[in-house]
Amino acid sequence: MRIAVTGSIATDHLLTYPGRFSEQLIADRLAEVSLSFLADELEIRRGGVAANIAFGLGRLGLAPALVGAAGRDFADYRQVLEENGVDTAPVHISSSRHTARFVCTTDADHNQIATFYAGAMAEAREIDLAPIARQRGGLDLVVVAPNDPDAMVRHTQECRTLGIDFAADPSQQLARLDGEQARQLVDGARWLFTNQYESALLRERTGASEEELLGRVGAWVTTLGAQGVVISRAGKPPLRVPAVGTADEVEPTGVGDAFRAGFLAGVAWQWPLERAAQLGCAMATVVLESVGTQEYKLSAADLLTRLEQAYGPQAARDIEPRLREAGL
């Protein structure tokens, strides 16, 4: 399957606050918050939702095309992505802006407060998908991940015009989208990805019920953190897949992106949705045990052990051949 992943390319600045945000918030003063959190640790890592998803797909041997905008400081990042199987040729390089920055502080309960600087990402709206598709003999799926809002709407419209299946992953950008933009991003999507909070926000933004939204998409994949994932489709009972457990939670940034990579790899390999979600959950847990969104180590032996423990030996047997083919 020929997959293009559109969206943000960024550098992550990940800070760790040893206390709890909730202990510093005063209920009747939320309209005038002025807080500073003294962080114990700082990690600077490669990130951006599209780059994270593409990285995971590349590690699994899918050779995805990364479509986004970056700054002139992208050269080293490009090399790492290409070494891990990502086609970076479609990346637009800004002549005047830095690559986007994601600054995120995580507290002791894994709550997060983050700020995102768009930088070069603002130029993603200038990217045209048609020549990218032609150069690759067509595209089978375009992931529309968080990005410049105008770029997200443009890419979705282009997919409809070109007849390309797309996955809608509005994620953090839901806060920036109005109702019409949110509806445009969802309508006709083969896959819709949200977490539990975003699913409620999407209903609020669009003014549509869950049933109405399910009538507009092929399937709605909602990640539930430690409770796993639920896949909903119109006229069918929800499919629930539990998470792969861990006793070594380190940092949650990028967990959802890793799930999407594993899930979409399973979709590309035409697996049943349960198997695709199981691989996604296993990859999500690997990232949860790592600092940084692309610094995790993947090995077939480790993934298969996790899969067998969580879902039984048959799941591991079904998934093993593809992991071996990917050279893990």
BELZI-V217975 format. One record per pair of residues at least 24 apart in sequence whose ideal C-beta (glycine too) atoms are under 10 Angstrom apart, sorted by the first residue. I is the first residue (numbers start at 0). J is the second residue. D is the distance in whole Angstrom. If there is no record, write none. Layout:
# BELZI-V217975
I:J:D ; I:J:D
This chain:
# BELZI-V217975
0:56:10 ; 0:61:7 ; 0:62:10 ; 0:63:9 ; 0:138:9 ; 0:139:5 ; 0:140:6 ; 0:164:10 ; 0:263:9 ; 0:264:9 ; 0:266:8 ; 0:267:4 ; 0:268:8 ; 0:269:9 ; 1:61:9 ; 1:62:9 ; 1:63:9 ; 1:64:8 ; 1:86:10 ; 1:132:8 ; 1:135:6 ; 1:136:7 ; 1:137:6 ; 1:138:5 ; 1:139:5 ; 1:140:8 ; 1:141:10 ; 1:163:10 ; 1:267:9 ; 2:52:9 ; 2:53:8 ; 2:56:6 ; 2:61:6 ; 2:62:8 ; 2:63:5 ; 2:64:7 ; 2:86:10 ; 2:135:10 ; 2:138:7 ; 2:139:7 ; 2:140:5 ; 2:141:8 ; 2:142:7 ; 2:164:10 ; 2:166:9 ; 2:263:7 ; 2:264:9 ; 2:266:9 ; 2:267:7 ; 3:49:9 ; 3:53:9 ; 3:63:7 ; 3:64:4 ; 3:65:8 ; 3:66:5 ; 3:86:9 ; 3:89:7 ; 3:128:7 ; 3:131:6 ; 3:132:8 ; 3:135:8 ; 3:138:5 ; 3:139:9 ; 3:140:8 ; 3:141:5 ; 3:142:7 ; 3:143:10 ; 3:154:9 ; 3:158:10 ; 3:163:9 ; 3:165:9 ; 4:48:9 ; 4:49:5 ; 4:50:8 ; 4:51:9 ; 4:52:5 ; 4:53:4 ; 4:54:9 ; 4:55:10 ; 4:56:7 ; 4:57:10 ; 4:61:10 ; 4:63:5 ; 4:64:7 ; 4:65:6 ; 4:66:7 ; 4:67:8 ; 4:85:9 ; 4:86:10 ; 4:89:10 ; 4:140:9 ; 4:141:8 ; 4:142:4 ; 4:143:9 ; 4:144:6 ; 4:166:9 ; 4:168:9 ; 4:256:10 ; 4:259:9 ; 4:260:9 ; 4:263:9 ; 5:48:10 ; 5:49:6 ; 5:52:10 ; 5:53:10 ; 5:64:9 ; 5:65:8 ; 5:66:4 ; 5:67:6 ; 5:89:9 ; 5:123:8 ; 5:126:8 ; 5:128:8 ; 5:131:9 ; 5:141:6 ; 5:142:6 ; 5:143:6 ; 5:144:6 ; 5:145:10 ; 5:146:6 ; 5:150:7 ; 5:151:8 ; 5:153:9 ; 5:154:5 ; 5:155:9 ; 5:157:10 ; 5:158:10 ; 5:165:9 ; 5:166:10 ; 5:168:10 ; 6:47:7 ; 6:48:5 ; 6:49:3 ; 6:50:8 ; 6:51:9 ; 6:52:8 ; 6:53:9 ; 6:65:9 ; 6:66:8 ; 6:67:6 ; 6:120:9 ; 6:123:8 ; 6:142:7 ; 6:143:7 ; 6:144:3 ; 6:145:5 ; 6:146:4 ; 6:147:9 ; 6:150:8 ; 6:151:8 ; 6:154:9 ; 6:168:7 ; 6:170:9 ; 6:172:9 ; 6:256:10 ; 7:46:8 ; 7:47:4 ; 7:48:5 ; 7:49:6 ; 7:50:7 ; 7:51:9 ; 7:67:6 ; 7:68:9 ; 7:69:10 ; 7:98:10 ; 7:99:6 ; 7:101:8 ; 7:115:8 ; 7:117:8 ; 7:118:10 ; 7:119:10 ; 7:120:6 ; 7:123:8 ; 7:144:7 ; 7:145:6 ; 7:146:6 ; 7:147:8 ; 7:150:10 ; 7:170:10 ; 7:171:9 ; 7:172:9 ; 8:45:9 ; 8:46:8 ; 8:47:4 ; 8:48:9 ; 8:49:6 ; 8:50:5 ; 8:51:9 ; 8:53:9 ; 8:65:7 ; 8:66:10 ; 8:67:4 ; 8:68:7 ; 8:69:5 ; 8:70:9 ; 8:73:7 ; 8:76:7 ; 8:77:9 ; 8:80:9 ; 8:87:9 ; 8:90:7 ; 8:91:10 ; 8:98:6 ; 8:99:7 ; 8:118:10 ; 8:119:8 ; 8:120:7 ; 8:123:9 ; 8:146:9 ; 9:44:10 ; 9:45:8 ; 9:46:5 ; 9:47:4 ; 9:48:8 ; 9:49:9 ; 9:50:7 ; 9:51:9 ; 9:67:9 ; 9:69:9 ; 9:76:9 ; 9:97:10 ; 9:98:6 ; 9:99:4 ; 9:100:6 ; 9:101:5 ; 9:102:10 ; 9:115:7 ; 9:116:8 ; 9:117:9 ; 9:118:8 ; 9:119:9 ; 9:120:8 ; 9:145:10 ; 9:292:10 ; 10:43:7 ; 10:44:7 ; 10:45:7 ; 10:46:6 ; 10:47:8 ; 10:50:10 ; 10:69:10 ; 10:70:10 ; 10:72:8 ; 10:73:10 ; 10:76:8 ; 10:97:9 ; 10:98:6 ; 10:99:7 ; 10:100:6 ; 10:101:7 ; 10:102:10 ; 10:116:10 ; 10:118:9 ; 11:42:8 ; 11:43:7 ; 11:44:5 ; 11:45:7 ; 11:46:4 ; 11:47:8 ; 11:51:9 ; 11:99:10 ; 11:100:8 ; 11:101:5 ; 11:102:8 ; 11:103:7 ; 11:113:9 ; 11:115:10 ; 11:252:7 ; 11:253:8 ; 11:290:10 ; 11:291:7 ; 11:292:6 ; 11:293:9 ; 12:41:7 ; 12:42:8 ; 12:43:6 ; 12:44:8 ; 12:46:9 ; 12:100:7 ; 12:101:7 ; 12:102:5 ; 12:103:7 ; 12:104:9 ; 12:113:10 ; 12:114:9 ; 13:38:9 ; 13:40:8 ; 13:41:7 ; 13:42:4 ; 13:43:8 ; 13:44:6 ; 13:46:9 ; 13:101:8 ; 13:102:8 ; 13:103:6 ; 13:104:8 ; 13:105:7 ; 13:111:10 ; 13:113:9 ; 13:250:7 ; 13:252:6 ; 13:253:10 ; 13:290:7 ; 13:291:7 ; 13:292:9 ; 14:38:4 ; 14:39:8 ; 14:40:7 ; 14:41:5 ; 14:42:8 ; 14:102:7 ; 14:103:7 ; 14:104:4 ; 14:105:7 ; 14:111:10 ; 14:112:9 ; 14:113:10 ; 15:39:5 ; 15:40:4 ; 15:41:8 ; 15:42:8 ; 15:103:10 ; 15:104:8 ; 15:105:6 ; 15:106:8 ; 15:107:9 ; 15:249:10 ; 15:250:8 ; 15:290:9 ; 16:40:9 ; 16:104:5 ; 16:105:7 ; 16:106:5 ; 16:107:7 ; 16:110:9 ; 16:111:10 ; 16:112:9 ; 17:106:8 ; 17:107:6 ; 18:106:6 ; 18:107:6 ; 18:108:9 ; 19:106:5 ; 19:107:6 ; 19:108:6 ; 19:110:7 ; 20:104:8 ; 20:105:9 ; 20:106:5 ; 20:107:9 ; 20:108:8 ; 20:110:5 ; 20:111:9 ; 20:112:6 ; 21:106:8 ; 21:108:8 ; 21:110:7 ; 22:106:9 ; 22:107:10 ; 22:108:10 ; 23:106:9 ; 34:112:9 ; 36:104:6 ; 36:106:8 ; 36:112:8 ; 38:104:6 ; 38:105:9 ; 38:106:10 ; 40:105:10 ; 40:250:10 ; 40:290:9 ; 41:102:10 ; 41:104:10 ; 42:103:10 ; 42:250:8 ; 42:252:9 ; 42:290:5 ; 42:291:6 ; 42:294:9 ; 43:100:10 ; 43:291:9 ; 44:101:9 ; 44:250:10 ; 44:252:8 ; 44:253:9 ; 44:289:10 ; 44:290:7 ; 44:291:4 ; 44:292:6 ; 44:293:7 ; 44:294:6 ; 45:75:9 ; 45:76:6 ; 45:79:7 ; 45:80:8 ; 45:98:10 ; 45:291:7 ; 45:292:7 ; 45:293:5 ; 45:294:8 ; 46:76:10 ; 46:98:10 ; 46:99:9 ; 46:100:9 ; 46:101:6 ; 46:103:9 ; 46:252:7 ; 46:253:7 ; 46:256:9 ; 46:291:8 ; 46:292:5 ; 46:293:7 ; 47:76:9 ; 47:98:8 ; 47:99:6 ; 47:100:10 ; 47:101:7 ; 47:115:10 ; 47:120:8 ; 47:144:9 ; 47:145:9 ; 47:146:9 ; 47:253:10 ; 47:256:9 ; 47:292:8 ; 47:293:10 ; 48:101:9 ; 48:142:9 ; 48:144:4 ; 48:145:5 ; 48:146:8 ; 48:168:7 ; 48:170:6 ; 48:171:8 ; 48:172:9 ; 48:253:9 ; 48:255:8 ; 48:256:6 ; 48:259:9 ; 48:292:9 ; 49:85:10 ; 49:90:10 ; 49:120:10 ; 49:123:9 ; 49:142:7 ; 49:143:9 ; 49:144:5 ; 49:145:8 ; 49:146:7 ; 49:168:9 ; 49:256:9 ; 50:76:8 ; 50:77:10 ; 50:79:10 ; 50:80:7 ; 50:85:8 ; 50:87:9 ; 50:90:9 ; 50:98:10 ; 50:99:10 ; 50:144:9 ; 50:256:9 ; 50:292:8 ; 50:293:8 ; 51:144:9 ; 51:252:9 ; 51:253:5 ; 51:254:10 ; 51:255:9 ; 51:256:4 ; 51:257:7 ; 51:259:8 ; 51:260:8 ; 51:286:9 ; 51:291:10 ; 51:292:5 ; 51:293:6 ; 52:85:10 ; 52:142:6 ; 52:144:6 ; 52:166:10 ; 52:168:8 ; 52:192:10 ; 52:253:9 ; 52:255:9 ; 52:256:5 ; 52:257:8 ; 52:258:9 ; 52:259:5 ; 52:260:5 ; 52:261:10 ; 52:262:10 ; 52:263:7 ; 52:292:10 ; 53:80:7 ; 53:83:9 ; 53:84:9 ; 53:85:5 ; 53:86:8 ; 53:87:9 ; 53:142:9 ; 53:144:9 ; 53:256:9 ; 53:260:8 ; 53:293:10 ; 54:79:8 ; 54:80:6 ; 54:83:6 ; 54:84:8 ; 54:85:6 ; 54:253:9 ; 54:256:8 ; 54:257:9 ; 54:260:7 ; 54:292:8 ; 54:293:5 ; 54:295:9 ; 55:83:9 ; 55:84:10 ; 55:85:10 ; 55:253:9 ; 55:256:7 ; 55:257:5 ; 55:258:9 ; 55:259:8 ; 55:260:3 ; 55:261:7 ; 55:262:10 ; 55:263:9 ; 55:264:8 ; 55:279:9 ; 55:282:6 ; 55:283:10 ; 55:285:10 ; 55:286:8 ; 55:292:9 ; 55:293:8 ; 55:295:9 ; 55:297:8 ; 56:83:10 ; 56:84:8 ; 56:85:8 ; 56:142:9 ; 56:259:9 ; 56:260:5 ; 56:261:9 ; 56:263:6 ; 56:264:6 ; 56:267:8 ; 57:81:9 ; 57:82:9 ; 57:83:5 ; 57:84:3 ; 57:85:4 ; 57:86:8 ; 57:87:10 ; 57:260:9 ; 57:293:10 ; 57:325:10 ; 58:83:6 ; 58:84:6 ; 58:85:9 ; 58:257:10 ; 58:260:8 ; 58:261:10 ; 58:264:9 ; 58:282:9 ; 58:293:9 ; 58:295:9 ; 58:296:10 ; 58:297:5 ; 58:325:7 ; 58:326:9 ; 58:327:7 ; 59:84:8 ; 59:260:7 ; 59:261:7 ; 59:263:9 ; 59:264:4 ; 59:265:9 ; 59:267:9 ; 59:268:9 ; 59:278:8 ; 59:282:8 ; 59:297:8 ; 59:321:8 ; 59:322:8 ; 59:324:9 ; 59:325:5 ; 59:326:10 ; 59:327:8 ; 60:84:7 ; 60:264:8 ; 60:267:10 ; 60:268:10 ; 60:321:8 ; 60:322:9 ; 60:324:6 ; 60:325:4 ; 60:326:7 ; 60:327:9 ; 61:85:9 ; 61:260:8 ; 61:263:8 ; 61:264:6 ; 61:267:6 ; 61:268:9 ; 61:325:8 ; 62:86:6 ; 62:135:10 ; 63:140:9 ; 63:142:8 ; 63:260:9 ; 63:263:9 ; 63:264:10 ; 63:267:9 ; 64:88:7 ; 64:89:5 ; 64:90:9 ; 64:128:10 ; 64:131:6 ; 64:132:9 ; 64:134:9 ; 64:135:6 ; 64:138:8 ; 64:141:9 ; 65:89:7 ; 65:90:6 ; 66:90:7 ; 66:91:8 ; 66:123:8 ; 66:126:6 ; 66:127:10 ; 66:128:7 ; 66:131:6 ; 66:138:10 ; 66:141:8 ; 66:142:9 ; 66:143:10 ; 66:144:10 ; 66:146:9 ; 66:150:9 ; 66:154:8 ; 67:91:7 ; 67:98:10 ; 67:99:9 ; 67:119:9 ; 67:120:7 ; 67:122:9 ; 67:123:6 ; 67:126:8 ; 67:144:9 ; 67:146:7 ; 67:147:9 ; 67:150:8 ; 68:92:8 ; 68:93:6 ; 68:96:8 ; 68:98:9 ; 68:99:8 ; 68:117:9 ; 68:118:9 ; 68:119:5 ; 68:120:5 ; 68:121:7 ; 68:122:4 ; 68:123:4 ; 68:124:9 ; 68:125:8 ; 68:126:7 ; 68:146:8 ; 68:147:8 ; 68:150:8 ; 69:93:7 ; 69:96:9 ; 69:97:9 ; 69:98:5 ; 69:99:8 ; 69:118:9 ; 69:119:5 ; 69:120:8 ; 69:122:9 ; 69:123:10 ; 70:94:9 ; 70:95:8 ; 70:96:5 ; 70:97:4 ; 70:98:4 ; 70:99:8 ; 70:118:6 ; 70:119:4 ; 70:120:9 ; 70:122:10 ; 71:95:9 ; 71:96:9 ; 71:97:8 ; 71:98:9 ; 71:119:9 ; 72:96:10 ; 72:97:6 ; 72:98:5 ; 72:118:10 ; 72:119:9 ; 73:97:9 ; 73:98:6 ; 73:119:8 ; 76:293:10 ; 79:293:8 ; 80:293:9 ; 83:293:8 ; 83:297:10 ; 84:325:9 ; 84:326:10 ; 86:131:10 ; 86:134:10 ; 86:135:8 ; 88:131:8 ; 88:134:8 ; 88:135:9 ; 89:126:7 ; 89:127:10 ; 89:128:9 ; 89:130:9 ; 89:131:5 ; 89:132:10 ; 89:134:8 ; 89:135:9 ; 90:119:10 ; 90:123:10 ; 90:126:9 ; 91:119:8 ; 91:120:10 ; 91:122:6 ; 91:123:7 ; 91:124:10 ; 91:125:7 ; 91:126:5 ; 91:150:10 ; 92:119:8 ; 92:122:9 ; 93:118:8 ; 93:119:4 ; 93:120:9 ; 93:121:8 ; 93:122:5 ; 93:123:10 ; 93:125:10 ; 94:119:9 ; 94:122:9 ; 95:119:8 ; 95:122:9 ; 96:120:8 ; 96:121:7 ; 96:122:7 ; 99:123:10 ; 99:146:10 ; 99:147:10 ; 101:171:9 ; 101:252:8 ; 101:292:9 ; 103:250:9 ; 103:251:10 ; 103:252:6 ; 105:249:10 ; 105:250:6 ; 105:251:7 ; 105:252:7 ; 109:224:9 ; 109:248:7 ; 109:249:10 ; 109:250:8 ; 109:251:5 ; 109:252:10 ; 109:287:9 ; 110:251:10 ; 111:250:10 ; 111:251:7 ; 111:252:7 ; 113:171:8 ; 113:252:9 ; 115:145:9 ; 115:171:7 ; 115:172:9 ; 115:175:10 ; 117:146:9 ; 117:147:7 ; 117:148:10 ; 119:147:10 ; 120:145:9 ; 120:146:6 ; 120:147:5 ; 120:150:8 ; 121:146:10 ; 121:147:5 ; 121:149:9 ; 121:150:9 ; 122:147:8 ; 122:150:9 ; 123:147:5 ; 123:148:10 ; 123:149:8 ; 123:150:4 ; 123:151:9 ; 123:153:9 ; 123:154:9 ; 124:148:9 ; 124:149:4 ; 124:150:4 ; 124:151:9 ; 124:152:9 ; 124:153:6 ; 124:154:9 ; 125:149:10 ; 125:150:8 ; 125:153:9 ; 126:150:7 ; 126:153:8 ; 126:154:8 ; 126:157:9 ; 127:153:8 ; 127:154:10 ; 127:157:7 ; 128:153:8 ; 128:154:6 ; 128:156:10 ; 128:157:4 ; 128:158:7 ; 128:160:9 ; 128:161:7 ; 128:163:8 ; 128:165:10 ; 129:157:7 ; 129:160:8 ; 129:161:6 ; 129:163:10 ; 131:157:10 ; 132:157:9 ; 132:158:10 ; 132:161:6 ; 132:163:7 ; 133:161:10 ; 137:161:9 ; 137:162:10 ; 137:163:8 ; 138:163:5 ; 138:164:9 ; 138:165:9 ; 139:163:7 ; 139:164:7 ; 139:266:10 ; 139:267:8 ; 140:164:5 ; 140:165:7 ; 140:166:6 ; 140:189:7 ; 140:190:8 ; 140:263:7 ; 140:266:8 ; 140:267:8 ; 141:165:5 ; 141:166:7 ; 141:167:10 ; 141:189:10 ; 142:166:5 ; 142:167:9 ; 142:168:6 ; 142:190:8 ; 142:192:9 ; 142:259:7 ; 142:260:10 ; 142:263:7 ; 143:167:6 ; 143:168:6 ; 143:169:8 ; 143:184:7 ; 143:188:8 ; 143:192:10 ; 144:168:5 ; 144:169:9 ; 144:170:7 ; 144:171:10 ; 144:172:9 ; 144:192:9 ; 144:256:8 ; 144:259:8 ; 145:169:7 ; 145:170:5 ; 145:171:5 ; 145:172:4 ; 145:173:9 ; 145:175:9 ; 145:256:10 ; 146:170:10 ; 146:172:7 ; 147:172:9 ; 147:175:9 ; 148:172:6 ; 148:173:10 ; 148:175:5 ; 148:176:6 ; 148:177:9 ; 148:180:6 ; 148:181:10 ; 148:184:9 ; 149:180:9 ; 151:175:10 ; 151:176:8 ; 151:180:8 ; 151:181:10 ; 151:183:9 ; 151:184:6 ; 152:176:9 ; 152:179:9 ; 152:180:6 ; 152:181:10 ; 152:183:5 ; 152:184:7 ; 153:183:10 ; 154:184:9 ; 155:180:9 ; 155:183:6 ; 155:184:5 ; 155:185:9 ; 155:186:8 ; 155:187:8 ; 155:188:8 ; 156:183:7 ; 156:184:10 ; 158:187:8 ; 158:188:9 ; 158:189:9 ; 159:183:9 ; 159:186:8 ; 159:187:6 ; 159:188:10 ; 163:189:10 ; 164:188:8 ; 164:189:4 ; 164:190:8 ; 164:217:8 ; 164:266:10 ; 165:189:6 ; 165:190:8 ; 166:190:4 ; 166:191:7 ; 166:192:6 ; 166:216:10 ; 166:217:9 ; 166:218:10 ; 166:220:9 ; 166:259:8 ; 166:262:10 ; 166:263:7 ; 166:266:9 ; 167:191:5 ; 167:192:7 ; 167:193:9 ; 167:201:10 ; 167:215:10 ; 167:216:7 ; 167:219:9 ; 168:192:4 ; 168:193:8 ; 168:197:10 ; 168:220:9 ; 168:255:9 ; 168:256:9 ; 168:259:7 ; 169:193:7 ; 169:197:7 ; 169:200:9 ; 169:201:7 ; 169:204:9 ; 170:194:8 ; 170:197:6 ; 170:255:7 ; 170:256:9 ; 170:259:10 ; 171:197:8 ; 172:197:10 ; 173:197:6 ; 173:198:10 ; 173:200:5 ; 173:201:6 ; 173:203:9 ; 173:204:6 ; 173:205:10 ; 174:200:8 ; 174:204:9 ; 176:200:10 ; 176:201:9 ; 176:204:6 ; 176:205:9 ; 177:204:7 ; 177:205:10 ; 178:203:9 ; 178:204:5 ; 178:205:6 ; 178:206:6 ; 178:207:9 ; 179:204:9 ; 179:205:9 ; 180:204:8 ; 180:205:10 ; 181:205:5 ; 181:206:9 ; 181:207:9 ; 181:212:10 ; 182:206:9 ; 182:207:8 ; 182:212:9 ; 182:215:8 ; 185:212:6 ; 185:215:6 ; 185:216:6 ; 185:219:9 ; 186:212:9 ; 186:214:10 ; 186:215:5 ; 186:216:8 ; 187:215:7 ; 187:216:7 ; 187:217:9 ; 188:212:10 ; 188:215:8 ; 188:216:5 ; 188:217:7 ; 188:218:9 ; 188:219:9 ; 189:216:7 ; 189:217:4 ; 189:218:7 ; 189:266:9 ; 190:216:7 ; 190:217:6 ; 190:218:6 ; 190:219:8 ; 190:220:6 ; 190:230:9 ; 190:259:9 ; 190:262:8 ; 190:263:8 ; 190:266:8 ; 191:215:8 ; 191:216:4 ; 191:217:8 ; 191:218:7 ; 191:219:5 ; 191:220:7 ; 191:221:9 ; 191:231:9 ; 192:218:10 ; 192:219:8 ; 192:220:5 ; 192:221:8 ; 192:222:8 ; 192:228:10 ; 192:255:8 ; 192:256:10 ; 192:258:9 ; 192:259:6 ; 192:262:8 ; 192:263:9 ; 193:219:7 ; 193:220:8 ; 193:221:6 ; 193:222:8 ; 193:255:9 ; 194:220:10 ; 194:221:7 ; 194:222:5 ; 194:223:8 ; 194:224:7 ; 194:228:10 ; 194:254:10 ; 194:255:6 ; 194:258:10 ; 195:221:6 ; 195:222:7 ; 195:223:5 ; 195:224:7 ; 195:226:8 ; 195:229:9 ; 196:221:10 ; 197:221:8 ; 197:222:9 ; 197:255:10 ; 198:222:9 ; 198:223:10 ; 198:229:9 ; 198:231:9 ; 209:233:10 ; 210:234:10 ; 218:266:10 ; 218:272:7 ; 220:258:9 ; 220:259:8 ; 220:262:7 ; 220:263:10 ; 220:272:9 ; 220:275:9 ; 220:276:8 ; 220:279:9 ; 222:254:8 ; 222:255:6 ; 222:258:6 ; 222:259:9 ; 222:262:10 ; 222:276:10 ; 222:279:9 ; 222:280:9 ; 222:283:8 ; 224:251:8 ; 224:254:8 ; 224:255:9 ; 224:283:9 ; 224:287:10 ; 225:284:10 ; 225:287:10 ; 227:258:10 ; 227:276:8 ; 227:277:9 ; 227:279:10 ; 227:280:6 ; 227:283:9 ; 227:309:9 ; 228:255:10 ; 228:258:7 ; 228:262:8 ; 228:272:10 ; 228:276:5 ; 228:277:9 ; 228:279:7 ; 228:280:6 ; 228:283:9 ; 229:276:9 ; 230:262:9 ; 230:272:6 ; 230:273:8 ; 230:275:9 ; 230:276:6 ; 232:272:9 ; 238:271:9 ; 238:272:6 ; 238:273:6 ; 238:276:7 ; 239:273:9 ; 239:276:9 ; 240:272:8 ; 240:273:6 ; 240:274:9 ; 240:275:9 ; 240:276:4 ; 240:277:6 ; 240:279:8 ; 240:280:6 ; 240:309:9 ; 240:310:8 ; 241:276:10 ; 241:277:9 ; 241:280:8 ; 241:309:7 ; 241:310:8 ; 242:280:5 ; 242:281:9 ; 242:283:7 ; 242:284:7 ; 242:287:9 ; 242:309:8 ; 243:277:8 ; 243:278:10 ; 243:279:10 ; 243:280:5 ; 243:281:5 ; 243:282:9 ; 243:283:7 ; 243:284:4 ; 243:285:9 ; 243:287:9 ; 243:302:9 ; 243:305:5 ; 243:306:7 ; 243:308:8 ; 243:309:4 ; 243:310:8 ; 244:280:10 ; 244:284:7 ; 244:305:9 ; 244:308:8 ; 244:309:7 ; 245:283:10 ; 245:284:5 ; 245:285:9 ; 245:287:6 ; 245:288:6 ; 245:305:9 ; 246:288:9 ; 247:284:9 ; 247:287:8 ; 247:288:5 ; 247:289:10 ; 248:284:9 ; 248:287:6 ; 248:288:7 ; 249:286:9 ; 249:287:7 ; 249:288:5 ; 249:289:6 ; 249:290:6 ; 249:291:10 ; 250:286:8 ; 250:287:7 ; 250:288:9 ; 250:289:7 ; 250:290:5 ; 250:291:8 ; 250:292:9 ; 250:294:10 ; 251:283:9 ; 251:286:8 ; 251:287:6 ; 252:286:8 ; 252:287:9 ; 252:289:10 ; 252:290:9 ; 252:291:8 ; 252:292:6 ; 253:283:9 ; 253:286:5 ; 253:287:9 ; 253:289:8 ; 253:290:10 ; 253:291:7 ; 253:292:3 ; 253:293:7 ; 253:294:9 ; 253:295:8 ; 254:280:10 ; 254:282:9 ; 254:283:5 ; 254:284:8 ; 254:285:9 ; 254:286:5 ; 254:287:5 ; 254:288:10 ; 254:289:10 ; 254:292:9 ; 255:279:9 ; 255:283:7 ; 255:286:9 ; 255:292:10 ; 256:282:9 ; 256:283:9 ; 256:286:8 ; 256:292:6 ; 256:293:9 ; 257:281:9 ; 257:282:4 ; 257:283:5 ; 257:284:9 ; 257:285:7 ; 257:286:4 ; 257:287:8 ; 257:289:9 ; 257:292:8 ; 257:293:9 ; 257:295:7 ; 257:297:10 ; 258:282:6 ; 258:283:4 ; 258:284:9 ; 258:286:8 ; 259:283:9 ; 260:286:9 ; 261:285:9 ; 261:286:10 ; 261:297:10 ; 261:302:9 ; 261:318:10 ; 264:318:10 ; 264:321:8 ; 264:322:10 ; 264:325:9 ; 265:317:10 ; 265:318:8 ; 265:321:8 ; 267:321:10 ; 268:318:9 ; 268:320:9 ; 268:321:6 ; 268:324:9 ; 270:317:8 ; 270:318:8 ; 270:321:8 ; 271:317:9 ; 273:310:9 ; 273:314:8 ; 273:317:10 ; 274:306:9 ; 274:310:9 ; 274:313:10 ; 274:314:7 ; 274:317:6 ; 274:318:6 ; 274:321:10 ; 275:318:10 ; 276:310:10 ; 277:305:10 ; 277:306:6 ; 277:309:7 ; 277:310:5 ; 277:311:10 ; 277:314:6 ; 277:315:9 ; 277:317:9 ; 277:318:7 ; 278:302:8 ; 278:305:10 ; 278:306:7 ; 278:310:10 ; 278:314:9 ; 278:317:10 ; 278:318:6 ; 278:321:8 ; 278:322:9 ; 280:305:9 ; 280:306:9 ; 280:309:7 ; 280:310:9 ; 281:305:5 ; 281:306:5 ; 281:308:10 ; 281:309:7 ; 281:310:9 ; 281:314:9 ; 281:315:10 ; 281:318:8 ; 281:322:10 ; 284:309:9 ; 296:327:10 ; 297:322:8 ; 297:325:8 ; 297:326:10 ; 297:327:5 ; 298:322:9 ; 298:327:6 ; 299:323:6 ; 299:324:10 ; 299:325:8 ; 299:326:9 ; 299:327:4 ; 300:327:8 ; 301:327:9 ; 302:327:7 ; 303:327:9
